[in-house]
């Protein structure tokens, strides 16, 4: 199982520019809230291009190029918004979430080991995104988007167990 951060910059861009497409609207807003950028020009095709960029970001390990027409000031605004990952508060929150998740994962693996008669083997990638609420979306057989809040909660047990149970060998 691997876990990594999603393309927060793509989500930041969506929130800052107010992009509204079925794909963009299906993912909760970032937390903390992103200030809206006004008085910037965005090409008419930017929404569809954003959808492709977002999909590439989790299909290709966080890669993909931003759409043509991305306002120049977007990266600087994102840098100011991004919480400092080395701050004591962020470090503590990350450590607490990791510890809680390990407990949940161990419970699932122990249960599957008892049922299978051997430790399960599976390949799963969880892409963490800092969005509002407890969000989970399975995007393919082995990949799921999970909000930081759900990842840190025992509520992650049900969707995670469902995926691991399906993939366990």
PLY file of the C-alpha trace (Angstrom):
ply
format ascii 1.0
element vertex 169
property float x
property float y
property float z
element edge 168
property int vertex1
property int vertex2
end_header
0.00 0.00 0.00
1.29 3.44 -0.81
-0.02 6.80 0.21
0.86 10.15 -1.30
-0.42 13.67 -1.51
-2.59 14.61 -4.45
-2.08 17.56 -6.76
-3.17 20.24 -4.34
-2.06 22.93 -6.79
-4.68 21.75 -9.30
-7.38 21.90 -6.63
-6.11 25.30 -5.48
-6.38 26.56 -9.07
-9.94 25.23 -9.29
-10.98 26.99 -6.09
-9.13 30.25 -6.77
-10.60 30.61 -10.27
-14.05 29.25 -9.43
-13.85 26.51 -12.07
-17.13 24.65 -12.30
-17.35 21.46 -14.34
-18.92 18.12 -13.38
-15.44 16.80 -12.49
-14.41 19.91 -10.55
-17.72 20.09 -8.69
-17.56 16.42 -7.64
-14.59 17.06 -5.33
-15.06 19.08 -2.12
-13.34 22.44 -1.71
-9.86 22.67 -0.22
-9.32 23.34 3.43
-8.32 25.86 4.58
-10.53 27.81 2.15
-8.84 29.34 -0.88
-9.33 33.05 -1.57
-11.00 33.70 -4.91
-8.93 35.47 -7.58
-10.75 38.22 -9.40
-9.74 40.29 -12.40
-7.78 37.49 -14.07
-8.36 36.29 -17.60
-9.04 32.59 -18.03
-9.59 31.11 -21.51
-13.02 29.65 -22.23
-11.46 26.19 -22.66
-9.78 26.27 -19.24
-12.45 24.19 -17.44
-12.16 21.21 -19.78
-8.37 21.51 -19.71
-8.49 21.59 -15.90
-10.46 18.32 -15.91
-7.72 16.63 -17.96
-5.00 18.09 -15.72
-6.73 16.86 -12.56
-7.23 13.36 -13.96
-3.58 13.19 -15.03
-2.51 14.30 -11.56
-3.70 11.09 -9.93
-3.27 8.83 -12.97
0.40 9.75 -13.36
1.61 10.22 -9.81
0.87 13.92 -9.42
2.16 14.93 -12.83
0.54 16.59 -15.74
0.95 20.09 -17.06
-1.25 22.95 -15.96
-3.64 24.16 -18.65
-2.63 26.91 -21.05
-3.83 30.23 -19.70
-2.97 29.63 -16.05
-2.67 33.13 -14.53
0.95 34.06 -13.77
0.24 35.00 -10.15
-1.31 31.60 -9.35
1.90 29.89 -8.12
2.81 32.79 -5.83
-0.70 32.85 -4.36
-0.55 29.07 -3.85
2.80 29.35 -2.04
1.30 31.90 0.37
-1.77 29.72 1.00
0.04 26.39 1.53
0.47 25.51 5.21
4.08 25.04 6.31
4.52 21.23 6.45
7.36 21.54 8.98
5.41 23.60 11.51
4.86 21.87 14.88
1.09 21.91 14.32
1.32 20.30 10.86
3.91 17.75 12.03
1.77 16.75 15.02
-1.37 16.42 12.89
0.46 14.33 10.31
1.98 12.05 12.99
-1.39 11.57 14.73
-3.10 10.75 11.44
-0.37 8.30 10.45
-0.57 6.50 13.81
-4.36 6.22 13.67
-4.29 4.96 10.11
-1.71 2.30 10.98
-4.04 0.97 13.71
-6.95 0.72 11.26
-4.79 -0.90 8.59
-3.44 -3.46 11.08
-7.00 -4.38 12.12
-8.00 -5.03 8.51
-4.84 -7.00 7.71
-5.21 -9.11 10.88
-8.81 -9.91 10.01
-7.94 -10.83 6.40
-4.98 -12.94 7.60
-7.35 -14.94 9.80
-9.80 -15.44 6.97
-7.23 -16.30 4.28
-4.89 -18.29 6.49
-1.93 -16.13 5.39
-1.08 -12.43 5.28
-2.91 -10.75 2.39
-1.03 -9.35 -0.57
-2.46 -6.26 -2.24
-1.39 -3.21 -4.21
-3.34 -0.06 -3.31
-2.55 3.60 -3.71
-4.30 6.18 -1.53
-4.02 9.75 -2.78
-4.56 12.16 0.11
-6.14 15.51 -0.62
-6.82 18.30 1.90
-10.49 18.83 1.12
-13.50 19.53 3.32
-15.12 16.68 5.20
-14.72 12.94 5.02
-14.30 12.26 1.32
-13.47 8.98 -0.44
-13.56 8.27 -4.16
-12.27 5.16 -5.82
-10.88 6.24 -9.18
-9.78 2.83 -10.42
-9.31 -0.71 -9.13
-6.20 0.14 -7.08
-6.43 3.90 -6.50
-8.64 5.96 -4.22
-8.76 9.65 -3.33
-9.13 10.19 0.41
-9.48 13.44 2.33
-7.06 14.17 5.14
-9.99 14.21 7.56
-11.18 10.74 6.57
-7.62 9.37 6.47
-7.19 10.47 10.11
-10.55 8.98 11.18
-11.63 5.45 12.07
-14.37 5.99 9.47
-11.76 5.13 6.82
-12.13 1.50 7.94
-15.24 0.71 5.83
-14.11 1.99 2.42
-10.53 0.80 2.92
-11.62 -2.66 4.04
-13.87 -2.94 0.99
-10.96 -2.22 -1.38
-8.46 -4.44 0.47
-10.93 -7.31 0.72
-11.51 -7.17 -3.05
-7.78 -7.05 -3.86
-6.42 -9.40 -1.18
-4.79 -12.57 -2.44
0 1
1 2
2 3
3 4
4 5
5 6
6 7
7 8
8 9
9 10
10 11
11 12
12 13
13 14
14 15
15 16
16 17
17 18
18 19
19 20
20 21
21 22
22 23
23 24
24 25
25 26
26 27
27 28
28 29
29 30
30 31
31 32
32 33
33 34
34 35
35 36
36 37
37 38
38 39
39 40
40 41
41 42
42 43
43 44
44 45
45 46
46 47
47 48
48 49
49 50
50 51
51 52
52 53
53 54
54 55
55 56
56 57
57 58
58 59
59 60
60 61
61 62
62 63
63 64
64 65
65 66
66 67
67 68
68 69
69 70
70 71
71 72
72 73
73 74
74 75
75 76
76 77
77 78
78 79
79 80
80 81
81 82
82 83
83 84
84 85
85 86
86 87
87 88
88 89
89 90
90 91
91 92
92 93
93 94
94 95
95 96
96 97
97 98
98 99
99 100
100 101
101 102
102 103
103 104
104 105
105 106
106 107
107 108
108 109
109 110
110 111
111 112
112 113
113 114
114 115
115 116
116 117
117 118
118 119
119 120
120 121
121 122
122 123
123 124
124 125
125 126
126 127
127 128
128 129
129 130
130 131
131 132
132 133
133 134
134 135
135 136
136 137
137 138
138 139
139 140
140 141
141 142
142 143
143 144
144 145
145 146
146 147
147 148
148 149
149 150
150 151
151 152
152 153
153 154
154 155
155 156
156 157
157 158
158 159
159 160
160 161
161 162
162 163
163 164
164 165
165 166
166 167
167 168
